[in-house]
Amino acid sequence: MISRPIPHSKIFVVVPAFNEGSVIRATLKPLVALGYSVVAADDGSRDNTWRQLAGLGVHRLRHPFNLGQGAALQTAVSYALKQGASFIVHFDADGQHTPEDIAGMLEPLIAGKADVALGSRFLRKDDWQSVPPSRRLLLKGAVFVNWLLTGLWLSDAHNGARAFTRRAAQQVVLRENGFAHASEILQQIRTHKLRFVERPTRIRYTKYSRLKGQPIWNAFDIFVDLVIRRVLR
């Protein structure tokens, strides 16, 4: 069976942003040029992020104060669903992700072979070779922790590039406001028995993105937060 083409306007790319004023326009312009509907959620930025979003042709949402990346994602996803999105893609604001990878992530979803596509920088040799050695070690450790917490064994961890069908996006509702939302997504994929695949994504490690990246201690904080929540349930 041949899948019908999906208008790019029905594909919503949601971008949470916090103090990304220096790069946000460069990140969003290629997405707009490709015809996607882009939703930028300014998570209470203290710089000029909100002003930089003006005139780009994107949907602009704004938290009055900083709530966390998970909260910004959920705000953007809820909005996209109300606008009639057929597919929703998560995309980081710092310019790390490659817009051209989106089509490959959507392919199995449009074909009806999966509900969720998770980006991985360890499926293509050129991609994983571009990951700094120290980051590779940290990510492999995070893969193991994710498996302990969620039961899902993946090749990558905390990759912000993800794609969802409309039904899957409606089922995955984020309650973790901070960075722990990445593991929460995996927990909900398993809970709702959603079909998932990993798709290759290239991460561009710039000086800016490395400075904005999660410190190693954040991984420990995420682990403790998720374990405590599980115990209290």
Residue, then its C-alpha position, 0 to 999 in steps of 0.5 A: m500500500i502506498s502512503r498518501p503524502i502528508p502536507h508539511s503544514k500538518i507536520f508540527v515541529v515543536v521547539p522549546a526555548f530558554n535564553e536562545g536569542s542568539v541562535i533561535r532564528a538560525t534554528l527555526k528558519p530552515l524548518v519554516a523554509l521546508g514548509y513545516s508548521v513550527v511552534a516555538a515555546d519561549d520558556g520564560s527567557r530572560d534574554n531577547t528570545w521572544r523578540q527574535l521569534a517575531g516575523l519568522g512565520v512561526h506560532r509563538l507561545r510564552h511562559p511568563f516564567n521558566l518552568g523547564q524544558g518538559a513543561a515547554l514541550q507539553t505546552a507546545v504539543s498541546y497547542a499543536l494538537k489543538q491546531g490539528a497536527s497530524f504528526i508532531v516532531h520535537f526539535d531542540a532550539d540550540g541548533q544541534h539537530t539537522p532539519e533534513d533528518i525529520a523526513g527520515m524520522l517521519e517515514p515509518l510513522i507515515a507508513g503506519k509502521a510505528d507510533v513514535a520515532l526516537g532519534s539516535r546518533f549511534l546508528r550511522k558511523d559518521d554520526w557517532q564519530s562526531v560525538p565527543p568521546s566523553r559524551r559517548l561514555l556519558l550517553k552509554g551510561a544513560v542508556f543503561v539507566n534508561w533501561l533500568l527505569t523504563g525497560l526500553w533498551l535503546s542505542d541513544a539516550h536523551n536525544g531531543a529529536r523525536a516524532f509522534t503520530r497524533r494518537a501517540a502525542q495525545q497519549v504521551v502527556l508530560r508531567e516532568n517539567g525538567f530534563a527528566h521528561a526524556s525518560e518519562i517519555l520512554q516510560q509512557i511509550r511502554t505504558h501505552k504499548l506504543r510501537f517505536v523505532e529508532r531513526p538516525t539523527r546527526i547532532r552538530y556539536t558547536k561551542y554554543s551547544r556544548l556550553k548549553g548542554q546538560p552538565i554530568w550532574n544533571a544525569f544524577d539529578i534526573f535519576v534521583d528524581l525519577v526513582i523518588r517519583r516511582v517510590l511515591r506512586 
